[in-house]
Amino acid sequence: MPIWTVLLEVSPYAWPVRMTDLSPQLFLAVPCPTCGVDAGKDCVLHAGGLRSDPHIDRKLDAAEAIEAKRTPNPG
């Protein structure tokens, strides 16, 4: 069986949110699981300074939160 037949999957929901579709404000709308800062605050480095970019886990959480709002709840 070719591998592309395994990867082909049709979803009844809208296409997932891409990281490039999210604005920096949306990344800050969720708390960061990596450094522990609250929603609305910038991520921090281990040394205590501010990061120029949010942690990847925070970006993924923001995308999941947006997707959860867009996807209907089947229950």
N, C-alpha and C positions, 0 to 999 in steps of 0.2 A: 504494500500500500504506500503510495507517495506521501511524503510528509505534509504537503499542502492540503491534502484532504483531512488531515487531523486538525490542522490549524483553522480551517474554514468553519466559522461559527456565526450564526445569525442571532442577533439579540432583538427582543421585542421592544427594547427601550432605546432612547436617543443615544447618539454616540457619546462616549465619555468625554469629560472635560479634559482639555489638554493644558499642560502647564503654561504654554505660551499664551493661552487665552485668558489667563488670570492676571489681574493687575497686582502691583505690590500691596495695595490696600487690602485686597482679599487675602493675601498671605498673612497679614497681620490680624485678620479677623478671628483667628483661632490661636489658642495657646500653643507654645512650642514644647513638644515632648522631650526634646533633646536638652535644651538649656533651662527649661522650666519657667520662662517668662510668661506673664499673663497676655491675653489677647490685647492687641493695640500697642504693644511695646516691641521694640526691635530686639532681635536675638543678640546674645552676648557671647564673647569668646571665653575660653577657659581662664584667660588672664584677666577678664573683667571688662575689656573694651567692647564696644559695639561692633557687630559684624556688618559688613557691607551688603550681605545677602542672607536671607533666612535659611535655616537648616533645611535639608531636603525632606526630612520627616514632617516638618511644618508645612512645606509645600504640598506634600502628599495628603496630609490631613485636611488642608484647605480644599483641595480638589475633591476629596471624598465628601466633605460637607456640602459642597455645591452640588455634587452628583446626587447625594441623598435627598436634597430638596427638590431636584428635578425628576427623580424617579418615583412613580406612584407606589404606594405601599400595598402589596397584594393581600395583606391580612386584614 
